[in-house]
């Protein structure tokens, strides 16, 4: 297998057959103002670059390509007219390709209705190094996956899964890099995954952690507050590892005064917010968080408005917390593979044998082998790939006789949110009107949402498969932000001097697949406080579920983007201790399930889904994994045979170093 640091640095291209060159855009040496996005991986088996300029064209992405043979080439570009699901006209994401500074005249990304290879034109190049650039024309999220130069005028297949082996061949990979010998392979680097990995490693297990983001923490790193109390636990020492992962003070975990608490027992620990020397942080920069570092002088920083200062501080804080948890995991011996998206599982005799993942920058594949696996992806990716039974959407009342369940099952679910902010500017410029953005939400005085920034109510993908179609749900959010802002900026006086300056592009998800375990936690278990012998971590959040507002259903049916929550008194709960049997798959013998894809109904998910709670669940999984390794057994055997041993570990708490 060819392995070169070049693949991880500035240039990724290959010419393994005469007259064929594939250039992956995510590996461009200078990405300019384009950002790397992976949310269409299930469609194209790759990440891509996106011109995320909020309606202002971004700086060119530029790289160098080596041609061992000069002459005339045809150029095809893998791209997508992203508004096609809603709008039949010309898409807004127009861009061109420049070769040695000369633009090809074809505007790409504005036609078609799916990811496809679009013809960019012919180019004549000399033998040697040629500069290639992506030139954005609009700032409205044009996207490019790969460039294919060929002397034969024939596009690659439009079936991206079928093209995947050819993509690897053109990039010079003939087989995955094998990572073997792990006691535990944890997929998903959110709070649940990090707590699971750290706990298991502290008990001496050889742990591998795989995550598809460039920073650890999942939704927490993206900007979700770590909710859930940790002082009502059946086992008071649970939550210690979670505190470390959140950079909270372990000594304050069992102190109610250290929390912000509402009457209904919802809340979060305060002490994880302050981080010393925040302004001195000089760690690595992710493309998502780069905007926080673009202010080049202290004078400019002083001139920021209070909301801007808060945004910048929060960006730095999350970035530093991600580095803190990474250091904790590495010190415990966890092998961390970031930027790696798991997309294939091999099973044997009802167990997972290996997981295959692809590096989202280099294209290199990894084969992770292990004895035990943990699905902390949130989307239930590993369980799904391994063929585990799963559920999605709302169960019917007949399924578990839950009082709040609908009469018929449906696909309604909680969706994803993203931060956005508009700030007052002396020279705020203009923004297109709603009519000038026919592909965006056509907001009016009656349907628009007021405000200059996001809140949790901004939520999309409520009836979309957020696991398989994350890009679709996210793009609908773009349409909502752009359409709503177009109305506010051009029609309401108080927003005329504001400029849309920040919008995330990676969705913070709440719900998708839930893997079925030996026990499915229901609303009745929680309300009636059913006591199970394997009670473990404690949930304190309300049964907080989100649904589209009636106003949204009226104006944007099927593509709603504003929600209300069901956290009134009728769904408040008393602290409840969740059974261990919700934390492993019933039909994949060596698979633990953590995070929000654990074995619960839609109704019960409303309470267990918050991060401090999921972190404690991860601690329980790490403890159970240590018993599996010690006794040579599988997750179900811990319940059947070693439950008392698990209780002893939960009572004592995991080692803090």
C-alpha positions as CSV (number, residue, x, y, z in Angstrom):
1,X,0.0,0.0,0.0
2,X,1.2,3.5,-0.8
3,X,1.4,5.7,2.3
4,X,2.9,9.2,2.0
5,X,2.8,12.2,4.2
6,X,2.1,14.1,1.1
7,X,-1.4,12.8,1.3
8,X,-1.8,14.5,4.7
9,X,-0.1,17.7,3.8
10,X,-0.7,20.0,0.8
11,X,-1.4,17.9,-2.3
12,X,-3.6,14.9,-3.1
13,X,-3.7,13.8,-6.6
14,X,-2.7,10.7,-8.7
15,X,-1.9,9.8,-12.3
16,X,-1.9,6.0,-12.2
17,X,-3.2,5.5,-15.6
18,X,-2.0,7.5,-18.6
19,X,-4.2,10.6,-19.0
20,X,-6.1,10.2,-15.8
21,X,-5.7,12.6,-12.9
22,X,-8.0,12.8,-9.8
23,X,-7.6,15.8,-7.5
24,X,-9.6,15.7,-4.2
25,X,-10.6,19.2,-3.4
26,X,-10.5,18.7,0.4
27,X,-6.7,18.2,0.1
28,X,-6.1,21.5,-1.7
29,X,-2.9,23.2,-0.4
30,X,-4.7,26.5,0.2
31,X,-8.4,26.2,0.8
32,X,-8.9,29.9,0.7
33,X,-12.4,30.8,2.0
34,X,-13.8,27.3,1.2
35,X,-14.6,24.9,4.1
36,X,-14.4,21.2,4.3
37,X,-17.7,19.4,4.7
38,X,-18.4,15.6,5.2
39,X,-22.2,15.6,5.5
40,X,-22.8,14.1,2.0
41,X,-20.5,11.1,2.7
42,X,-23.3,8.6,2.5
43,X,-24.1,9.9,-1.0
44,X,-20.5,10.4,-2.5
45,X,-18.2,8.4,-0.2
46,X,-16.0,11.5,0.3
47,X,-15.8,14.9,1.9
48,X,-15.8,18.1,-0.3
49,X,-15.1,21.8,-0.3
50,X,-17.9,24.4,0.1
51,X,-17.9,28.1,-0.6
52,X,-19.6,29.2,2.7
53,X,-19.6,32.9,2.2
54,X,-23.0,34.0,3.5
55,X,-23.8,35.5,0.1
56,X,-20.3,37.1,-0.3
57,X,-17.9,35.3,-2.7
58,X,-15.1,33.6,-0.8
59,X,-11.4,33.5,-1.6
60,X,-10.2,31.0,-4.2
61,X,-9.1,27.5,-3.1
62,X,-5.7,26.8,-4.8
63,X,-3.4,23.8,-5.2
64,X,-0.7,22.5,-7.6
65,X,-1.2,19.5,-9.8
66,X,1.7,17.6,-11.5
67,X,1.1,16.5,-15.1
68,X,3.6,13.9,-16.2
69,X,2.2,14.3,-19.7
70,X,1.2,17.5,-21.4
71,X,-1.5,18.0,-23.9
72,X,-5.3,18.5,-24.1
73,X,-7.4,17.2,-21.2
74,X,-11.1,17.1,-20.5
75,X,-12.1,18.2,-17.0
76,X,-15.1,16.8,-15.0
77,X,-16.0,18.1,-11.6
78,X,-18.0,16.3,-9.0
79,X,-20.5,18.8,-7.8
80,X,-24.1,19.4,-6.7
81,X,-26.8,22.0,-7.3
82,X,-27.8,21.9,-3.7
83,X,-31.2,23.7,-3.9
84,X,-32.6,21.2,-6.5
85,X,-34.8,19.5,-3.9
86,X,-36.8,22.7,-3.6
87,X,-36.2,24.8,-6.6
88,X,-36.2,24.0,-10.4
89,X,-34.3,27.1,-11.5
90,X,-30.6,27.9,-11.6
91,X,-28.9,27.1,-8.4
92,X,-27.1,29.7,-6.3
93,X,-23.8,27.8,-5.8
94,X,-22.0,28.9,-9.0
95,X,-18.3,28.5,-9.3
96,X,-15.6,28.1,-11.9
97,X,-12.3,26.2,-12.2
98,X,-9.2,28.2,-13.0
99,X,-6.1,26.5,-14.6
100,X,-2.9,28.5,-14.3
101,X,-5.1,31.5,-13.7
102,X,-7.3,31.1,-16.8
103,X,-11.0,30.5,-16.0
104,X,-12.9,27.8,-17.8
105,X,-16.1,29.4,-18.9
106,X,-18.6,26.8,-17.6
107,X,-20.4,27.8,-14.4
108,X,-20.6,24.6,-12.3
109,X,-23.0,23.6,-9.5
110,X,-26.0,25.4,-10.8
111,X,-27.8,22.6,-12.7
112,X,-28.8,19.0,-12.1
113,X,-30.7,17.5,-9.2
114,X,-28.1,15.2,-7.5
115,X,-24.4,14.9,-6.9
116,X,-22.9,14.3,-10.4
117,X,-19.8,14.8,-12.6
118,X,-20.3,18.0,-14.6
119,X,-18.3,18.8,-17.6
120,X,-16.1,21.9,-17.0
121,X,-14.5,22.1,-20.5
122,X,-11.1,21.4,-22.2
123,X,-7.7,22.6,-21.0
124,X,-4.3,22.4,-22.6
125,X,-1.4,22.1,-20.2
126,X,2.3,21.6,-20.5
127,X,4.2,18.8,-18.7
128,X,5.0,19.8,-15.1
129,X,3.3,21.6,-12.3
130,X,0.0,23.4,-13.0
131,X,-1.9,25.7,-10.6
132,X,-5.6,24.8,-10.2
133,X,-8.1,26.9,-8.4
134,X,-11.8,26.9,-7.4
135,X,-13.3,30.3,-8.0
136,X,-16.5,31.1,-6.1
137,X,-19.0,33.4,-7.9
138,X,-21.7,33.9,-5.3
139,X,-20.8,32.9,-1.7
140,X,-24.0,30.8,-1.5
141,X,-22.5,27.4,-0.8
142,X,-21.2,26.1,-4.1
143,X,-19.6,22.7,-3.6
144,X,-16.9,20.7,-5.3
145,X,-15.9,17.1,-4.4
146,X,-13.2,16.2,-6.9
147,X,-11.6,17.2,-10.2
148,X,-11.0,14.6,-12.9
149,X,-8.7,15.3,-15.8
150,X,-8.8,12.8,-18.6
151,X,-7.6,12.6,-22.2
152,X,-10.6,10.5,-23.0
153,X,-13.8,12.5,-23.0
154,X,-15.6,10.2,-20.6
155,X,-17.0,11.1,-17.2
156,X,-16.6,8.8,-14.2
157,X,-19.7,6.8,-13.2
158,X,-22.4,8.8,-11.5
159,X,-22.8,5.9,-9.0
160,X,-20.4,7.1,-6.3
161,X,-20.4,3.8,-4.4
162,X,-19.4,2.0,-7.6
163,X,-16.8,4.7,-8.2
164,X,-15.3,4.3,-4.7
165,X,-12.8,1.6,-5.6
166,X,-11.7,3.5,-8.6
167,X,-11.3,6.6,-6.5
168,X,-9.0,4.7,-4.2
169,X,-7.0,3.3,-7.1
170,X,-6.5,6.7,-8.6
171,X,-5.3,8.0,-5.2
172,X,-2.8,5.2,-4.9
173,X,-4.4,3.1,-2.1
174,X,-4.7,-0.6,-2.7
175,X,-5.8,-1.7,0.8
176,X,-6.7,-0.1,4.2
177,X,-4.2,0.6,6.9
178,X,-4.8,-2.1,9.5
179,X,-5.2,-1.1,13.1
180,X,-5.5,-4.3,15.2
181,X,-5.2,-5.6,18.7
182,X,-7.7,-3.2,20.4
183,X,-9.7,-4.4,23.4
184,X,-12.3,-1.7,22.6
185,X,-12.9,0.3,19.5
186,X,-15.1,3.4,20.2
187,X,-16.6,5.1,17.2
188,X,-17.8,8.7,17.9
189,X,-15.8,11.3,19.8
190,X,-18.6,13.2,21.5
191,X,-18.9,13.5,25.3
192,X,-20.3,9.9,25.4
193,X,-17.5,8.5,23.3
194,X,-14.7,10.3,25.1
195,X,-16.0,9.3,28.5
196,X,-16.3,5.7,27.3
197,X,-12.8,5.6,25.9
198,X,-11.2,7.4,28.9
199,X,-12.9,5.1,31.4
200,X,-11.9,1.9,29.6
201,X,-8.4,3.1,29.2
202,X,-8.1,3.9,32.9
203,X,-8.9,0.3,33.6
204,X,-6.0,-0.8,31.4
205,X,-7.8,-1.6,28.2
206,X,-6.2,-0.9,24.8
207,X,-8.6,1.6,23.4
208,X,-9.0,3.1,19.9
209,X,-11.2,6.2,19.4
210,X,-12.4,7.0,15.9
211,X,-14.1,10.4,15.2
212,X,-15.0,12.2,12.0
213,X,-14.5,15.7,13.3
214,X,-11.2,17.6,13.6
215,X,-11.9,18.3,17.3
216,X,-13.1,16.0,20.1
217,X,-16.5,16.7,21.8
218,X,-19.1,16.2,19.1
219,X,-22.0,18.5,19.7
220,X,-20.3,20.0,22.7
221,X,-17.4,21.2,20.6
222,X,-19.9,22.6,18.1
223,X,-21.6,24.7,20.7
224,X,-24.1,22.7,22.7
225,X,-24.1,23.2,26.5
226,X,-23.5,20.1,28.6
227,X,-26.8,19.7,30.3
228,X,-27.8,17.1,32.9
229,X,-27.3,17.0,36.7
230,X,-24.7,14.7,38.3
231,X,-25.6,15.0,42.0
232,X,-28.7,12.8,42.0
233,X,-27.0,9.6,41.1
234,X,-27.8,6.2,42.4
235,X,-24.0,5.7,42.3
236,X,-22.5,9.1,43.4
237,X,-19.1,8.5,41.9
238,X,-20.5,8.2,38.4
239,X,-19.8,11.5,36.6
240,X,-16.2,11.9,37.7
241,X,-14.8,11.0,34.3
242,X,-17.5,13.1,32.6
243,X,-16.4,16.2,34.6
244,X,-12.8,15.7,33.4
245,X,-14.0,15.4,29.8
246,X,-16.0,18.6,30.3
247,X,-13.2,20.4,32.1
248,X,-15.5,20.8,35.1
249,X,-14.3,20.5,38.7
250,X,-14.9,17.0,40.0
251,X,-15.1,18.3,43.6
252,X,-18.2,20.3,42.7
253,X,-20.0,17.4,40.9
254,X,-22.1,16.5,44.0
255,X,-22.6,20.1,45.1
256,X,-26.1,21.3,44.1
257,X,-25.0,24.9,44.4
258,X,-22.5,24.4,41.6
259,X,-25.3,23.9,39.1
260,X,-27.8,26.1,37.4
261,X,-31.0,24.2,38.2
262,X,-34.6,24.7,37.2
263,X,-37.5,23.5,39.3
264,X,-37.9,20.5,37.0
265,X,-34.4,19.2,37.7
266,X,-33.0,20.3,34.4
267,X,-29.7,22.2,34.5
268,X,-26.0,22.1,34.0
269,X,-22.8,22.3,36.1
270,X,-21.4,25.9,36.1
271,X,-17.8,25.1,36.8
272,X,-17.0,23.8,33.3
273,X,-17.3,27.3,31.8
274,X,-14.2,29.2,33.1
275,X,-10.9,28.2,31.5
276,X,-7.7,30.1,32.6
277,X,-5.5,31.8,30.0
278,X,-8.2,31.7,27.4
279,X,-6.7,34.6,25.4
280,X,-3.3,32.9,25.4
281,X,-4.6,29.8,23.6
282,X,-2.5,29.0,20.6
283,X,-3.7,25.5,19.6
284,X,-4.6,24.2,16.2
285,X,-7.3,26.0,14.2
286,X,-10.2,24.2,12.6
287,X,-11.9,25.6,9.5
288,X,-15.2,25.8,11.4
289,X,-13.7,27.9,14.1
290,X,-11.4,30.0,12.0
291,X,-13.6,33.1,12.1
292,X,-12.8,33.5,15.7
293,X,-9.2,34.2,14.8
294,X,-9.6,36.5,11.9
295,X,-9.5,39.7,14.0
296,X,-5.9,40.8,13.4
297,X,-5.5,43.6,16.0
298,X,-6.4,44.2,19.6
299,X,-8.1,47.5,18.5
300,X,-10.5,45.5,16.3
301,X,-11.2,43.1,19.1
302,X,-12.0,46.0,21.5
303,X,-14.4,47.3,18.9
304,X,-16.4,44.1,18.8
305,X,-19.9,44.2,20.1
306,X,-20.8,42.3,23.3
307,X,-22.5,39.5,21.3
308,X,-19.4,39.2,19.0
309,X,-17.1,39.0,22.0
310,X,-19.2,36.3,23.5
311,X,-19.2,34.4,20.2
312,X,-15.4,34.6,20.0
313,X,-14.9,33.7,23.6
314,X,-17.2,30.7,23.2
315,X,-15.3,29.5,20.1
316,X,-12.0,29.7,21.9
317,X,-13.4,28.0,24.9
318,X,-14.7,25.1,23.0
319,X,-11.5,24.8,21.1
320,X,-9.4,24.7,24.2
321,X,-11.7,22.2,25.9
322,X,-11.3,19.9,22.9
323,X,-7.5,20.1,23.3
324,X,-7.8,19.4,27.0
325,X,-9.9,16.2,26.5
326,X,-7.6,15.1,23.7
327,X,-4.6,15.4,26.0
328,X,-6.5,13.5,28.8
329,X,-7.2,10.6,26.4
330,X,-3.7,10.4,25.0
331,X,-2.2,10.4,28.5
332,X,-4.4,7.4,29.3
333,X,-3.1,5.6,26.2
334,X,-6.1,6.0,23.9
335,X,-5.1,5.8,20.2
336,X,-7.1,8.6,18.5
337,X,-8.0,8.7,14.9
338,X,-9.7,12.0,14.0
339,X,-11.1,13.1,10.6
340,X,-12.0,9.5,10.0
341,X,-15.5,8.6,8.9
342,X,-16.6,5.0,9.6
343,X,-18.7,3.6,6.7
344,X,-18.4,-0.1,6.6
345,X,-18.6,-3.0,9.1
346,X,-17.6,-6.6,8.7
347,X,-19.4,-9.2,10.8
348,X,-18.7,-12.8,11.6
349,X,-20.9,-15.2,13.7
350,X,-23.1,-12.4,14.9
351,X,-20.2,-10.1,16.0
352,X,-18.4,-7.2,14.5
353,X,-15.0,-8.2,13.2
354,X,-13.8,-4.8,11.9
355,X,-14.9,-1.3,11.0
356,X,-13.6,0.5,7.9
357,X,-13.2,4.3,8.0
358,X,-11.9,6.8,5.5
359,X,-9.8,9.9,6.3
360,X,-11.7,12.9,5.3
361,X,-8.7,14.9,4.1
362,X,-6.3,12.3,2.7
363,X,-8.7,9.7,1.4
364,X,-6.7,7.0,3.2
365,X,-8.7,4.0,4.5
366,X,-8.3,2.4,7.9
367,X,-9.4,-1.1,9.0
368,X,-10.1,-1.1,12.8
369,X,-10.1,-4.6,14.4
370,X,-11.0,-5.3,17.9
371,X,-12.7,-7.6,20.4
372,X,-15.4,-5.1,21.5
373,X,-17.0,-2.1,19.7
374,X,-18.9,0.9,21.0
375,X,-21.4,2.9,18.8
376,X,-21.2,6.5,20.1
377,X,-21.9,8.0,16.7
378,X,-25.2,9.4,17.7
379,X,-26.6,8.2,14.4
380,X,-26.3,4.5,15.3
381,X,-23.9,4.2,12.3
382,X,-22.1,1.1,13.5
383,X,-25.2,-0.8,14.6
384,X,-26.8,0.1,11.3
385,X,-23.8,-1.0,9.2
386,X,-23.6,-4.3,11.2
387,X,-27.2,-5.1,10.6
388,X,-28.5,-4.4,14.2
389,X,-32.2,-3.8,14.7
390,X,-32.9,-0.1,15.1
391,X,-35.8,2.3,15.3
392,X,-36.3,5.8,14.0
393,X,-39.1,8.3,14.5
394,X,-42.0,8.0,17.0
395,X,-43.3,4.6,18.1
396,X,-47.1,4.1,18.1
397,X,-49.0,3.9,21.4
398,X,-49.5,0.2,20.8
399,X,-45.7,-0.4,20.8
400,X,-45.2,0.3,24.6
401,X,-48.5,1.9,25.7
402,X,-46.7,5.2,26.3
403,X,-49.2,7.9,27.2
404,X,-47.6,10.5,25.1
405,X,-47.0,8.3,22.0
406,X,-49.2,8.9,18.9
407,X,-51.8,6.4,17.8
408,X,-49.7,5.6,14.7
409,X,-46.0,5.5,14.4
410,X,-44.4,8.1,12.1
411,X,-41.1,9.6,11.2
412,X,-41.4,12.8,13.3
413,X,-38.2,13.4,15.2
414,X,-36.0,16.1,16.6
415,X,-33.8,17.8,14.1
416,X,-30.5,19.6,13.9
417,X,-29.5,23.2,14.8
418,X,-26.7,25.5,13.9
419,X,-25.4,28.8,15.3
420,X,-26.0,32.0,13.3
421,X,-25.4,35.6,14.2
422,X,-26.0,39.0,12.6
423,X,-24.2,42.0,14.1
424,X,-24.7,45.8,13.8
425,X,-22.1,47.4,11.4
426,X,-21.4,50.9,10.4
427,X,-21.2,49.7,6.8
428,X,-23.5,46.7,6.9
429,X,-23.9,46.5,3.2
430,X,-26.8,44.9,1.4
431,X,-28.4,41.5,1.3
432,X,-30.6,40.1,-1.5
433,X,-34.3,40.4,-1.1
434,X,-36.5,37.3,-0.6
435,X,-37.6,37.5,-4.3
436,X,-34.0,37.6,-5.3
437,X,-33.4,34.3,-3.5
438,X,-36.2,32.2,-5.0
439,X,-34.6,29.0,-3.7
440,X,-34.6,30.2,-0.1
441,X,-37.6,30.1,2.3
442,X,-40.0,32.8,1.1
443,X,-40.5,34.5,4.4
444,X,-43.0,37.3,4.9
445,X,-44.2,39.5,7.7
446,X,-46.5,36.7,8.9
447,X,-44.0,33.8,8.6
448,X,-40.6,35.3,9.5
449,X,-38.9,34.7,12.8
450,X,-37.6,37.9,14.5
451,X,-34.1,38.2,16.0
452,X,-30.5,38.6,15.0
453,X,-29.2,35.2,16.1
454,X,-30.1,31.6,16.5
455,X,-31.7,29.9,19.5
456,X,-32.5,26.3,20.2
457,X,-35.9,26.7,18.4
458,X,-34.1,27.0,15.1
459,X,-34.2,23.3,14.1
460,X,-34.6,21.5,10.8
461,X,-34.7,17.9,9.5
462,X,-37.8,17.1,11.5
463,X,-39.0,14.4,9.1
464,X,-35.6,13.8,7.3
465,X,-33.4,10.8,7.9
466,X,-30.6,12.8,9.7
467,X,-28.3,9.9,9.5
468,X,-28.4,9.2,5.7
469,X,-29.4,12.7,4.6
470,X,-27.6,15.1,6.9
471,X,-26.7,17.3,4.0
472,X,-30.3,17.7,3.0
473,X,-31.4,18.6,6.5
474,X,-28.5,21.1,6.9
475,X,-29.2,22.7,3.5
476,X,-32.8,23.3,4.5
477,X,-31.4,25.2,7.5
478,X,-29.4,27.3,5.1
479,X,-32.6,28.1,3.2
480,X,-34.3,29.1,6.4
481,X,-31.5,31.4,7.6
482,X,-31.0,33.1,4.2
483,X,-34.7,33.5,3.5
484,X,-35.5,34.8,6.9
485,X,-32.6,37.2,7.0
486,X,-33.4,38.4,3.5
487,X,-36.8,39.5,4.8
488,X,-35.6,41.0,8.1
489,X,-32.7,42.9,6.5
490,X,-34.8,44.5,3.7
491,X,-38.1,45.0,5.5
492,X,-37.6,45.8,9.2
493,X,-35.9,49.0,10.3
494,X,-34.2,47.6,13.3
495,X,-32.2,45.1,11.2
496,X,-31.1,47.5,8.4
497,X,-27.7,48.2,9.9
498,X,-27.0,44.5,10.7
499,X,-24.9,42.1,8.6
500,X,-25.2,38.4,8.6
501,X,-21.7,37.4,9.7
502,X,-21.7,33.9,11.1
503,X,-23.4,30.6,10.2
504,X,-22.3,27.2,11.2
505,X,-22.3,24.5,8.5
506,X,-22.1,21.3,10.5
507,X,-25.4,20.4,12.1
508,X,-25.8,19.7,15.8
509,X,-28.1,16.7,15.7
510,X,-30.6,15.6,18.3
511,X,-32.1,12.4,17.0
512,X,-31.8,9.8,14.3
513,X,-31.4,6.0,14.8
514,X,-31.8,4.2,18.1
515,X,-30.3,0.8,18.3
516,X,-32.4,-1.9,20.0
517,X,-30.9,-3.5,23.1
518,X,-32.0,-6.2,25.5
519,X,-34.3,-3.6,27.1
520,X,-35.9,-0.6,25.5
521,X,-36.4,2.2,28.0
522,X,-39.9,3.7,27.7
523,X,-41.8,6.7,29.0
524,X,-43.6,4.4,31.4
525,X,-40.4,3.2,33.0
526,X,-39.4,6.8,33.7
527,X,-42.8,8.2,34.9
528,X,-43.5,5.1,37.0
529,X,-39.9,4.9,38.2
530,X,-39.7,1.2,37.5
531,X,-36.8,-0.3,39.4
532,X,-34.6,-2.6,37.4
533,X,-31.9,-4.8,38.9
534,X,-29.3,-3.3,36.5
535,X,-30.0,0.4,37.3
536,X,-26.9,2.4,36.4
537,X,-26.4,6.0,35.3
538,X,-29.0,8.6,36.3
539,X,-31.1,10.9,34.0
540,X,-32.6,14.1,35.3
541,X,-33.6,16.1,32.2
542,X,-37.3,16.4,31.4
543,X,-38.8,14.3,28.6
544,X,-37.9,17.3,26.3
545,X,-38.9,16.7,22.7
546,X,-39.2,19.2,19.9
547,X,-41.8,19.5,17.2
548,X,-42.6,22.0,14.5
549,X,-44.7,25.0,15.6
550,X,-48.2,25.2,14.1
551,X,-47.2,28.4,12.3
552,X,-44.3,26.6,10.6
553,X,-46.6,23.7,9.6
554,X,-48.9,26.3,8.0
555,X,-46.3,28.1,6.0
556,X,-43.5,25.6,5.4
557,X,-45.1,22.1,5.8
558,X,-42.6,19.3,5.4
559,X,-39.6,21.6,5.7
560,X,-40.3,23.4,9.0
561,X,-37.4,25.1,10.8
562,X,-38.8,26.5,14.1
563,X,-39.9,24.3,16.9
564,X,-41.4,24.2,20.4
565,X,-40.5,21.9,23.2
566,X,-42.5,19.5,25.4
567,X,-40.9,20.3,28.7
568,X,-43.9,21.5,30.6
569,X,-44.8,20.2,34.0
570,X,-46.6,17.2,32.5
571,X,-43.3,15.7,31.4
572,X,-41.1,16.7,34.3
573,X,-39.4,13.7,35.9
574,X,-37.8,12.7,39.1
575,X,-34.2,11.4,38.9
576,X,-34.3,8.0,37.2
577,X,-31.6,5.3,37.0
578,X,-31.4,3.8,33.6
579,X,-30.8,0.0,33.2
580,X,-27.5,-1.2,31.9
581,X,-29.3,-3.4,29.3
582,X,-30.1,-0.3,27.3
583,X,-26.3,0.0,26.6
584,X,-25.7,-3.0,24.3
585,X,-27.2,-4.3,21.1
586,X,-29.5,-7.3,21.4
587,X,-28.5,-8.9,18.1
588,X,-24.8,-7.9,17.7
589,X,-23.1,-9.7,20.6
590,X,-20.0,-7.5,20.9
591,X,-21.5,-4.1,20.4
592,X,-22.1,-1.6,23.1
593,X,-24.4,1.4,22.3
594,X,-23.8,4.7,23.9
595,X,-24.8,8.3,23.3
596,X,-28.2,9.2,21.9
597,X,-28.4,6.0,19.9
598,X,-28.9,3.9,23.0
599,X,-31.9,1.6,23.4
600,X,-34.8,3.9,24.2
601,X,-38.1,5.0,22.6
602,X,-38.5,8.4,21.0
603,X,-40.4,9.5,24.1
604,X,-37.7,8.3,26.5
605,X,-34.9,9.8,24.4
606,X,-36.2,13.2,25.4
607,X,-34.6,12.8,28.9
608,X,-31.4,10.7,28.3
609,X,-30.1,12.7,25.3
610,X,-28.2,15.5,27.1
611,X,-24.4,15.4,27.4
612,X,-23.6,15.1,31.0
613,X,-26.1,12.2,31.2
614,X,-24.6,10.5,28.2
615,X,-21.1,11.0,29.6
616,X,-22.1,9.0,32.7
617,X,-23.6,6.3,30.4
618,X,-20.2,6.2,28.7
619,X,-18.5,5.6,32.1
620,X,-20.8,2.6,32.7
621,X,-19.9,1.2,29.3
622,X,-16.2,1.6,30.0
623,X,-16.6,-0.2,33.3
624,X,-18.6,-3.0,31.6
625,X,-16.0,-3.3,28.9
626,X,-13.3,-3.8,31.5
627,X,-15.2,-6.7,33.0
628,X,-15.6,-8.2,29.5
629,X,-11.9,-8.0,29.0
630,X,-11.1,-9.3,32.5
631,X,-13.4,-12.4,32.2
632,X,-13.3,-12.9,28.4
633,X,-17.1,-12.4,28.1
634,X,-19.5,-10.2,26.0
635,X,-21.7,-7.3,27.1
636,X,-24.8,-9.4,27.8
637,X,-22.7,-11.7,30.1
638,X,-22.0,-8.7,32.3
639,X,-25.7,-8.5,33.1
640,X,-26.2,-12.2,33.4
641,X,-23.1,-13.1,35.4
642,X,-21.1,-10.1,36.5
643,X,-23.7,-7.6,37.4
644,X,-22.6,-7.4,41.1
645,X,-19.0,-6.7,39.8
646,X,-20.4,-3.8,37.7
647,X,-22.2,-2.4,40.7
648,X,-19.0,-2.4,42.7
649,X,-17.2,-0.5,39.9
650,X,-20.0,2.0,39.7
651,X,-20.0,2.4,43.4
652,X,-16.3,3.1,43.5
653,X,-16.1,5.2,40.4
654,X,-13.5,5.0,37.6
655,X,-9.9,5.9,38.3
656,X,-9.2,9.7,37.8
657,X,-5.7,9.1,36.5
